[in-house]
Amino acid sequence: MNFRSLVALCCVFSCVLSSGIFEGQEQASKPESVRLGGVAYAPSVVTVFRNLTTYLNGKGFSSDFVLYGDHKALVAALGNGDVDIAWMDPMSHGRYHVGYGANSQALAMRDVDRDLRVTLITRDGTGIASPEDLVGRKLIVGRSGSQDGSLLPLYYFKQSGIDVSRIKLTDLKGEKDSDGKRADGTPYILKALADGRGDAAIILENDWKKAATFQKANPDIVAVWTSPEFCHCTFTAPGSFDKQLGKRFTQLMTSMDASDPVVAELLKLENAQRFLPSNSADFNALYRALGEAQKK
């Protein structure tokens, strides 16, 4: 091979290598698909996430999803980087935030997840007019350890100076009805109070407002205290997740148009009218309550 041929061959290799390098750089600059995570607690969850990723991908936000068998697995998946954004119940969000360095981003939540409160209800004649009067008495809760079941109510009581260790909990967690189904929801809490299993009970304020039939049948049961506001489920990302991608996700979630059949089905299945921005500050009370619980 003469010198001129060798130079020509080197130029060809150089062009090929340069083309490969630039092609690789171009591919590397393309955004990777954002993986969403959730818990497969019902068959409808598959439809929700399928519609969600269809909507996001249609807006140029590349995404896919993976579902897990329980909340613990989802928290671990977000912590391990197996998913980028997770749809979490409040306890999962709180446990992720507290367990992974108090560093998370709350991105979006349903309208039904915001401005929630619990209320303390009791029977006339018990002498209970406020949480301070619960000391030494029996308090019925649906699920001890859950955010609105007992964690936040007891945290709020403690913040008021109440010795919560002297409140006796009647915990319905683990109880079953005659059909073998969970018996720890609001109807069972109300029945337990009406049956005299406790002196007072904690339920969601909205559930109490909807309990007109029960209130009519039990006019001696009244609400005596309502908690500060708190939030429920939220889309959660690690603190290290790209902030601009996070903002884009929030913008897309909060600008959904229900005239889109895909969006309409998603919202219907989630019992929501729309999504709203979320913020870690919405969960500060939960973070503190979980942090205190971990110290025990």
C-alpha positions, -999 to +999 in steps of 0.1 A: +000+000+000+015+034-010+015+065+011-014+081-008-036+050-003-027+048+034-038+084+039-070+079+021-078+048+042-070+067+074-094+094+063-122+068+058-116+054+092-116+088+107-149+097+091-165+064+103-152+069+139-163+105+140-197+096+127-201+069+154-189+093+181-213+121+170-241+095+166-234+082+201-234+118+215-267+125+198-283+094+212-269+101+247-285+136+245-319+122+239-339+121+272-344+086+286-379+073+294-391+083+329-403+052+347-434+056+369-441+033+397-473+023+416-489-004+437-512-029+420-539-028+446-567-033+421-570-043+384-580-007+375-545+005+384-532-010+352-557+011+332-548+042+352-511+039+345-516+029+309-537+059+303-513+081+322-483+071+302-503+074+270-512+109+279-476+119+290-460+103+259-485+121+237-472+154+252-436+145+245-428+133+280-413+099+274-426+075+301-434+039+310-445+022+342-440-007+365-463-019+393-454-035+426-472-059+449-471-037+480-461-002+493-429-014+509-416-027+476-425+006+459-406+026+486-376+004+480-379+007+442-379+045+444-350+044+469-330+020+446-336+040+415-357+014+398-384+040+393-381+077+389-415+089+400-438+069+423-476+073+430-475+069+468-500+069+496-491+093+524-474+068+546-452+055+518-443+090+508-434+099+544-414+067+549-395+073+517-388+109+527-377+102+563-359+069+554-339+083+525-323+114+539-353+137+542-348+144+505-378+141+482-399+160+457-437+159+459-449+167+424-487+163+420-518+151+438-555+147+431-579+174+442-594+149+467-559+145+483-557+181+495-571+199+526-581+168+545-589+169+582-600+144+609-626+150+635-631+138+670-666+125+677-681+115+710-714+109+728-731+136+749-726+129+785-691+114+783-675+146+796-653+148+765-654+183+750-619+184+736-588+161+730-576+171+765-605+151+780-593+119+763-567+111+789-577+079+806-605+073+781-610+049+752-605+062+717-617+042+687-595+043+656-598+024+624-562+016+618-536+025+643-503+036+627-519+050+596-518+087+588-553+097+596-561+066+617-539+075+646-505+089+636-514+125+629-543+128+654-520+116+682-492+139+669-516+169+670-527+159+705-492+156+717-483+190+702-511+204+724-494+191+755-515+160+759-499+128+774-511+105+746-497+074+763-526+078+787-552+075+759-564+039+755-569+030+718-596+006+707-580-004+674-602-020+647-572-029+625-573-066+617-610-070+624-632-087+598-669-085+591-692-115+585-681-117+549-644-118+559-638-083+546-618-056+565-639-039+592-618-009+600-635+018+578-657+047+588-690+027+590-674+002+614-658+030+635-692+047+638-709+014+648-682+007+674-688+041+690-726+036+689-721+002+704-702+017+733-668+001+725-651+035+732-658+069+746-648+088+714-636+081+678-615+096+651-628+097+615-622+118+584-641+151+586-656+145+551-669+111+562-686+127+592-703+153+570-716+125+548-729+104+577-763+121+578-782+089+583-760+078+612-763+112+628-801+112+626-802+077+642-776+088+669-783+124+677-763+122+709-731+117+690-714+150+681-681+163+668-660+182+693-627+188+676-613+190+641-576+187+631-554+210+611-554+202+573-531+176+558-527+159+524-530+123+512-515+106+481-488+122+459-465+116+430-430+114+446-396+117+431-361+116+448-345+149+456-319+141+430-345+138+402-340+164+374-359+195+387-369+206+352-383+172+344-402+173+377-416+207+368-426+195+334-444+165+350-462+187+374-473+210+346-486+182+325-505+166+354-521+199+364-531+208+328-550+177+320-581+182+299-610+160+308-624+163+273-597+138+263-613+103+267-580+089+280-577+116+307-614+113+315-612+076+322-580+081+343-597+108+365-629+087+369-610+057+381-591+080+406-623+096+418-609+130+410-618+161+389-582+172+384-546+171+396-530+198+416-494+208+424-479+191+454-451+202+477-431+185+504-441+212+528-477+198+526-463+167+546-442+184+572-465+172+601-463+137+587-425+138+585-422+150+621-447+124+634-428+096+616-395+109+628-407+109+664-422+074+660-388+061+647-371+074+678-392+052+701 
